[in-house]
Amino acid sequence: MRQVRSLKILLKDMESIVKNPKLLYNGRDFKNFSLRPREVWANWLLCAVYQNIHKDESITFAEDEECDGVLIDKLTGGSRKTEHVSALDVPLRKKGLPQGETRIIDAINLKINKGKEYAEGKILVVFFDGAGKWYRNKIREAINGRHNFCMI
């Protein structure tokens, strides 16, 4: 399992990908890291926010064969697996996506349908754009009690 040692160095390595969003959803996988570019970027964002809130650099992430990355607290040794799903307006997508919370719920349902054991102990990260107006409480109500993803 390869672990990111520095978010600052990784950000420099990711710069060309982040500046061209097409590469986030359609870019080539990394040669030396098993996560997709969008998974790396999402995990990087989660870690960067955590580091900023807590004013320390103890959180990082690593690749893992069973999920879309593991968030790791280097101080405590604790970890949490992530699972990612996409509801992005990808130009290559043949069929348009619904608007509002339906777009997000449909994407989440793809992961819920894999079963509660699949979700056990993982944090679900949802990529979406172009949804228009949506309501968090409607999403929460639609998925409540139907999954085993971690609630944080």
Secondary structure, DSSP 8 states (H G I E B T S, - for coil): --B---HHHHHHHHHHHHHSHHHHHH----SS-SS-HHHHHHHHHHHHHHHHHHTS--EEEE--TTSS-EEEETTT--EEEEEEEEE---TT-SS----HHHHHHHHHHHHHTT-HHHHTTEEEEEEE----S--HHHHHHHHTTS------
